[in-house]
Amino acid sequence: MRGVIFIGCWLAFMSAATVQAQVDPALEAATWHVLEIDGAPASYAETLQFSDHRVTGKAACNRFSAGMKQTGQLLEIGQPVATRMFCQGRMDEERRYFQALHAVRSFMLDDGGLVLNAADGHALLKLRK
């Protein structure tokens, strides 16, 4: 009986790991360029890349990385960890970008674009390939 329980638990674990490992190939297929951050135009060529369970990119001043989890259209991005440079006049936009990334709860792909949405459905980030 223990063997059956062990095998059942192992299979459940492996299926959960397999589901978690799948990231939408359309997300991973490009470097995304930020057009808008919470409705305001992006000014500093911010980028976002998806790879496995991480996002990386360039903010207004610093490079960053964060963990992510995607299931269907649901998407959660962890708190970004960034290099520690200071760029005069750019830090407010960088802070807004990181806050928006961390607040993302879903995504939508359309005509070469990507929209990352908050829990209430409003667009936090609009991006293009």
Number of C-alpha atoms within 10 A of each C-alpha: 5 7 8 9 10 11 11 12 12 12 12 12 11 12 12 11 11 10 12 14 14 14 19 15 11 11 17 15 12 15 16 21 20 25 21 18 24 18 12 12 12 21 13 15 12 23 20 23 17 23 16 16 15 14 20 19 19 20 24 22 21 18 18 19 20 19 18 19 18 20 14 11 12 15 18 19 22 17 16 19 14 17 11 10 10 11 11 8 10 15 16 10 19 21 13 16 23 20 16 19 24 18 19 24 20 22 22 13 14 8 6 11 15 21 20 26 23 20 12 9 12 14 20 24 24 23 21 18 14
